[in-house]
């Protein structure tokens, strides 16, 4: 196990396409970190640079304090579990797992011992004699993980490891991977676009977009204190609502008025003070659907809207309402019910408001 450190890492492909831009990230010895972001954000390119499958255009990569830029993948003592499993069909499960050890000329007795041990950890001892064609997706995923772990790597990397599994298998494997990390305490990096995978397994989350690292922290830190509009909208399910507004002063108090004039909202004094310091003309108001209330009763500081759609999902409901020219999503109690085109009034928790710069998207 070892600390993984990336300093000012860039990756530029032919044609000048910058996949990763000035990435600075430290993953502590034994930490489980999720690299999270949409497709094409640079997370897989970052993973491939760590393992040595892609060259680093600029910057420095350190594992255990040792610079790795020019070392071959076989000399970095990293292991990668691929999204596609990449198993050898003619070989048995035992032979698939043992393949890398035999390629390194490890003694047969030690090969058997290490394969048996990793098979025990991943609970696949009973299928060591079978071939991949005889197995299901969850079992193939375990074999892919076993083949990576059997190398006893300093850094364990996973590229979308659960993407080919069904919902039940994914839920089970999330638990298994978290248990596996707790048992081995290997420095682990998970690449995923699924925030549920990230929050379920990782200790910290690094959010990327367009090749740039946006924010690093625990899921609670990122969820409750996003640094910009992208992070706020990407993290959280259902996603955050954003409404364009402009600051207005009424009765000596600073508030927000929708740019289309559909509502005016008073701000808590602390948020009003923060906004006043910025002297902005345009602001994005961000509110998570779980922090809104929908009711048929008008009231002070409630926003008038009209029901667009309503879905009853058992444990909760999801209401889409039109507010001026914008659609707003609200999570409602399961006993509520709304009809299309019904007038509704929306309440907002004042302590859960998020404000973003109207032009840059930075959090205020």
Secondary structure per residue as TSV (DSSP state, phi and psi in degrees):
chain	resnum	aa	ss	phi	psi
A	1	X	-	360.0	151.1
A	2	X	-	-163.6	157.4
A	3	X	-	-71.6	140.0
A	4	X	E	-112.6	126.0
A	5	X	E	-132.1	127.1
A	6	X	E	-115.1	123.3
A	7	X	E	-120.8	113.3
A	8	X	E	51.7	49.5
A	9	X	E	-81.7	131.4
A	10	X	E	-125.2	146.2
A	11	X	E	-134.4	116.0
A	12	X	E	-120.0	124.3
A	13	X	E	-92.1	173.7
A	14	X	T	-57.6	142.0
A	15	X	T	90.4	1.4
A	16	X	T	80.7	16.4
A	17	X	E	-75.6	118.5
A	18	X	E	-93.1	105.9
A	19	X	E	-83.3	-32.9
A	20	X	E	-135.7	133.5
A	21	X	E	-127.9	114.0
A	22	X	E	48.9	56.7
A	23	X	E	-84.6	122.2
A	24	X	E	-122.6	116.8
A	25	X	E	-155.6	132.5
A	26	X	E	-119.8	126.7
A	27	X	E	-111.8	118.4
A	28	X	-	-69.1	157.0
A	29	X	T	-56.6	121.3
A	30	X	T	84.6	2.3
A	31	X	-	-83.7	151.8
A	32	X	E	-110.4	111.5
A	33	X	E	-119.3	137.7
A	34	X	E	-103.4	129.5
A	35	X	E	-97.3	107.5
A	36	X	E	-116.4	138.0
A	37	X	-	173.1	169.2
A	38	X	-	-70.9	167.3
A	39	X	T	-58.1	136.8
A	40	X	T	83.1	11.1
A	41	X	S	-85.5	-9.7
A	42	X	S	107.0	0.8
A	43	X	H	-69.6	-40.3
A	44	X	H	-71.0	-36.4
A	45	X	H	-60.6	-39.6
A	46	X	H	-62.4	-45.2
A	47	X	H	-61.5	-42.9
A	48	X	H	-69.0	-30.1
A	49	X	H	-70.1	-36.7
A	50	X	H	-63.2	-44.7
A	51	X	H	-79.9	-17.9
A	52	X	T	101.0	8.8
A	53	X	S	-81.8	-16.6
A	54	X	S	-127.3	140.7
A	55	X	-	-76.4	153.9
A	56	X	-	-92.3	122.8
A	57	X	S	-67.6	-43.9
A	58	X	E	-156.9	146.5
A	59	X	E	112.2	-177.3
A	60	X	E	-132.1	138.2
A	61	X	E	-117.6	126.8
A	62	X	E	-123.6	135.8
A	63	X	E	-125.0	119.7
A	64	X	T	61.0	30.6
A	65	X	T	82.6	-0.8
A	66	X	E	-104.4	130.2
A	67	X	E	-71.7	132.6
A	68	X	-	-113.6	-0.9
A	69	X	T	-49.4	-45.8
A	70	X	T	-95.6	-2.8
A	71	X	S	-78.2	145.3
A	72	X	-	-69.9	156.6
A	73	X	G	-53.9	-37.2
A	74	X	G	-68.6	-16.8
A	75	X	G	-100.6	2.5
A	76	X	T	-96.4	-11.6
A	77	X	T	52.5	46.7
A	78	X	E	-114.0	160.3
A	79	X	E	-137.9	137.0
A	80	X	E	-121.4	125.1
A	81	X	E	-94.6	116.9
A	82	X	-	-79.7	156.1
A	83	X	T	-62.8	-35.5
A	84	X	T	-92.6	8.4
A	85	X	-	73.1	-47.5
A	86	X	-	54.5	47.2
A	87	X	-	-87.9	155.4
A	88	X	-	-90.4	111.3
A	89	X	T	-57.8	-37.9
A	90	X	T	-73.4	-16.4
A	91	X	S	-93.0	150.7
A	92	X	B	-72.0	170.4
A	93	X	H	-58.9	-45.1
A	94	X	H	-57.7	-46.1
A	95	X	H	-67.9	-35.2
A	96	X	H	-62.1	-45.1
A	97	X	H	-69.6	-36.9
A	98	X	H	-80.6	-10.9
A	99	X	H	-54.6	-49.0
A	100	X	H	-67.3	-31.9
A	101	X	H	-69.7	-41.8
A	102	X	H	-66.7	-34.6
A	103	X	H	-64.3	-25.9
A	104	X	T	-93.6	10.5
A	105	X	T	62.5	36.0
A	106	X	-	-75.8	144.3
A	107	X	-	-56.2	137.4
A	108	X	H	-53.6	-39.2
A	109	X	H	-65.1	-38.1
A	110	X	H	-72.0	-35.8
A	111	X	H	-59.1	-48.2
A	112	X	H	-61.7	-41.6
A	113	X	H	-63.9	-45.6
A	114	X	H	-70.8	-39.0
A	115	X	H	-64.9	-43.2
A	116	X	H	-62.6	-39.6
A	117	X	H	-67.3	-45.8
A	118	X	H	-70.5	-31.1
A	119	X	H	-66.1	-36.1
A	120	X	H	-66.3	-42.9
A	121	X	H	-61.3	-38.9
A	122	X	T	-96.1	5.0
A	123	X	T	57.7	49.1
A	124	X	-	-126.8	22.6
A	125	X	G	-60.5	-31.9
A	126	X	G	-80.3	-4.8
A	127	X	G	-118.6	14.2
A	128	X	T	-62.1	-25.7
A	129	X	T	-90.8	-3.3
A	130	X	S	-89.9	167.0
A	131	X	B	-106.3	156.7
A	132	X	G	-53.3	-34.9
A	133	X	G	-62.9	-21.0
A	134	X	G	-87.7	-2.3
A	135	X	S	-113.7	160.3
A	136	X	-	-88.6	174.3
A	137	X	H	-61.9	-41.2
A	138	X	H	-62.8	-39.8
A	139	X	H	-68.1	-40.4
A	140	X	H	-62.9	-38.2
A	141	X	H	-63.7	-40.0
A	142	X	H	-63.6	-37.8
A	143	X	H	-66.0	-42.4
A	144	X	H	-59.7	-41.8
A	145	X	H	-66.5	-40.9
A	146	X	H	-63.1	-40.6
A	147	X	H	-64.7	-31.9
A	148	X	H	-76.7	-42.7
A	149	X	H	-70.6	-28.9
A	150	X	T	-64.9	-18.0
A	151	X	T	-74.6	-9.4
A	152	X	-	56.2	57.5
A	153	X	-	-77.7	157.8
A	154	X	S	-74.7	-36.2
A	155	X	E	-129.9	129.8
A	156	X	E	-110.3	124.2
A	157	X	E	-119.8	139.4
A	158	X	E	-131.1	127.2
A	159	X	E	-107.5	103.1
A	160	X	S	44.9	55.6
A	161	X	T	-68.1	-17.9
A	162	X	T	-110.7	8.7
A	163	X	T	-67.5	-23.7
A	164	X	T	-97.3	6.3
A	165	X	S	-98.4	154.7
A	166	X	-	-77.6	175.0
A	167	X	H	-59.4	-43.3
A	168	X	H	-66.7	-41.4
A	169	X	H	-66.3	-38.9
A	170	X	H	-62.4	-44.6
A	171	X	H	-60.9	-41.9
A	172	X	H	-66.6	-43.6
A	173	X	H	-70.0	-30.0
A	174	X	H	-60.2	-43.8
A	175	X	H	-63.7	-42.8
A	176	X	H	-65.6	-41.3
A	177	X	H	-67.5	-37.0
A	178	X	H	-67.3	-40.3
A	179	X	H	-63.9	-40.3
A	180	X	H	-61.8	-43.4
A	181	X	H	-66.1	-40.8
A	182	X	H	-61.7	-31.8
A	183	X	H	-79.8	-39.5
A	184	X	H	-96.9	-28.1
A	185	X	-	52.8	42.2
A	186	X	-	-84.5	146.9
A	187	X	E	-62.1	120.3
A	188	X	E	-130.5	135.9
A	189	X	E	-124.3	123.2
A	190	X	E	-109.6	123.9
A	191	X	E	-97.7	126.3
A	192	X	E	-156.5	155.7
A	193	X	S	-104.9	0.0
A	194	X	-	-99.8	109.7
A	195	X	H	-66.2	-26.8
A	196	X	H	-64.0	-41.7
A	197	X	H	-61.1	-44.0
A	198	X	H	-62.5	-49.1
A	199	X	H	-71.6	-30.8
A	200	X	H	-72.2	-30.3
A	201	X	H	-113.6	-39.3
A	202	X	-	-86.7	152.6
A	203	X	S	-82.3	-34.8
A	204	X	E	-135.1	158.1
A	205	X	E	-125.6	133.4
A	206	X	E	-112.5	118.0
A	207	X	E	-97.3	128.7
A	208	X	E	-118.6	153.1
A	209	X	E	-155.9	131.5
A	210	X	T	52.8	39.2
A	211	X	T	81.4	0.0
A	212	X	E	-115.0	133.8
A	213	X	E	-71.7	122.8
A	214	X	E	-92.1	-46.1
A	215	X	E	-162.5	146.3
A	216	X	E	-129.7	134.9
A	217	X	E	171.1	-176.6
A	218	X	-	-68.8	162.7
A	219	X	H	-61.8	-38.9
A	220	X	H	-61.9	-41.6
A	221	X	H	-62.8	-44.4
A	222	X	H	-71.2	-38.9
A	223	X	H	-66.9	-43.9
A	224	X	H	-88.1	-23.4
A	225	X	S	-135.6	62.2
A	226	X	-	-65.3	143.8
A	227	X	S	-83.0	-18.3
A	228	X	B	-155.7	176.1
A	229	X	H	-64.5	-36.8
A	230	X	H	-62.1	-49.8
A	231	X	H	-61.4	-42.6
A	232	X	H	-60.6	-38.9
A	233	X	H	-80.5	-27.7
A	234	X	H	-82.0	-34.3
A	235	X	S	-93.4	130.6
A	236	X	S	110.6	138.5
A	237	X	S	-139.2	118.7
A	238	X	S	-65.1	159.9
A	239	X	-	-69.2	161.0
A	240	X	-	-64.7	145.6
A	241	X	E	-84.5	140.7
A	242	X	E	-125.9	130.1
A	243	X	E	-129.4	121.7
A	244	X	E	-67.7	132.2
A	245	X	E	-139.7	171.3
A	246	X	E	-133.9	139.6
A	247	X	E	-65.7	138.5
A	248	X	E	-137.9	151.5
A	249	X	E	-112.4	123.5
A	250	X	E	-131.4	120.2
A	251	X	T	62.1	32.2
A	252	X	T	81.0	1.5
A	253	X	E	-111.9	139.6
A	254	X	E	-87.1	130.7
A	255	X	E	-138.2	-166.1
A	256	X	E	-125.1	139.0
A	257	X	E	-122.5	131.9
A	258	X	E	-58.5	140.8
A	259	X	T	-62.9	-23.7
A	260	X	T	-93.3	6.5
A	261	X	S	74.7	13.0
A	262	X	S	-76.5	-19.4
A	263	X	-	-161.9	161.4
A	264	X	E	-130.0	137.6
A	265	X	E	-132.0	128.9
A	266	X	E	-76.2	149.2
A	267	X	-	-109.6	147.2
A	268	X	-	-58.1	150.5
A	269	X	H	-56.2	-40.1
A	270	X	H	-65.3	-43.0
A	271	X	H	-67.9	-36.6
A	272	X	H	-64.2	-39.2
A	273	X	H	-65.2	-41.8
A	274	X	H	-62.8	-40.8
A	275	X	H	-69.1	-38.5
A	276	X	H	-61.2	-34.9
A	277	X	H	-66.6	-24.3
A	278	X	H	-82.4	-26.0
A	279	X	T	53.5	52.3
A	280	X	-	-98.6	153.7
A	281	X	S	-97.6	-28.5
A	282	X	-	-128.6	136.2
A	283	X	E	-138.0	145.2
A	284	X	E	-101.0	124.0
A	285	X	E	-89.7	125.0
A	286	X	E	-113.7	129.8
A	287	X	E	-139.6	129.1
A	288	X	-	-76.9	145.8
A	289	X	G	-55.9	-30.9
A	290	X	G	-75.2	-12.7
A	291	X	G	-102.4	17.9
A	292	X	E	-121.2	153.0
A	293	X	E	-123.4	133.5
A	294	X	E	-111.9	131.8
A	295	X	E	-145.4	159.6
A	296	X	S	-88.7	1.0
A	297	X	S	-104.2	128.5
A	298	X	-	-70.7	159.3
A	299	X	-	-173.6	169.8
A	300	X	T	-61.5	142.3
A	301	X	T	58.5	25.2
A	302	X	-	-105.9	144.5
A	303	X	E	-99.2	126.6
A	304	X	E	-76.7	134.8
A	305	X	E	-147.9	-176.0
A	306	X	E	-140.1	136.7
A	307	X	E	-63.2	130.9
A	308	X	E	-99.3	-57.7
A	309	X	E	-142.9	159.9
A	310	X	E	-140.2	132.8
A	311	X	E	-123.2	126.6
A	312	X	E	-93.5	118.1
A	313	X	-	-112.2	22.2
A	314	X	S	88.5	-81.6
A	315	X	S	-79.1	-14.9
A	316	X	-	-157.0	170.7
A	317	X	E	-120.3	156.9
A	318	X	E	-125.9	117.4
A	319	X	E	-107.3	126.0
A	320	X	E	-103.9	121.6
A	321	X	E	-124.1	147.6
A	322	X	E	-92.5	126.7
A	323	X	E	-121.0	105.7
A	324	X	T	61.6	-125.5
A	325	X	T	-96.5	15.6
A	326	X	E	-124.5	152.5
A	327	X	E	-100.6	134.5
A	328	X	E	-122.8	137.1
A	329	X	E	-106.6	134.5
A	330	X	E	-130.3	133.6
A	331	X	E	-88.9	125.8
A	332	X	E	-116.4	160.5
A	333	X	-	-61.9	152.5
A	334	X	T	-64.1	-23.9
A	335	X	T	-81.1	-12.2
A	336	X	-	-74.8	156.1
A	337	X	-	-150.9	139.5
A	338	X	-	-134.7	147.2
A	339	X	-	-105.9	147.0
A	340	X	T	-54.5	139.3
A	341	X	T	72.6	2.8
A	342	X	-	-69.7	135.0
A	343	X	E	-67.1	139.4
A	344	X	E	-136.9	155.3
A	345	X	E	-119.7	129.8
A	346	X	E	-107.3	125.1
A	347	X	E	-99.1	149.1
A	348	X	E	-126.0	130.8
A	349	X	-	-67.3	115.8
A	350	X	G	-64.1	-27.9
A	351	X	G	-81.9	-1.6
A	352	X	G	-119.0	18.8
A	353	X	-	-76.0	145.6
A	354	X	E	-122.8	136.1
A	355	X	E	-119.8	137.3
A	356	X	E	-131.9	146.4
A	357	X	E	-58.4	131.8
A	358	X	T	-63.8	-26.0
A	359	X	T	-103.7	-47.6
A	360	X	T	-87.8	-22.7
A	361	X	-	80.9	1.2
A	362	X	B	-69.7	145.0
A	363	X	B	-66.7	144.2
A	364	X	-	-101.6	360.0
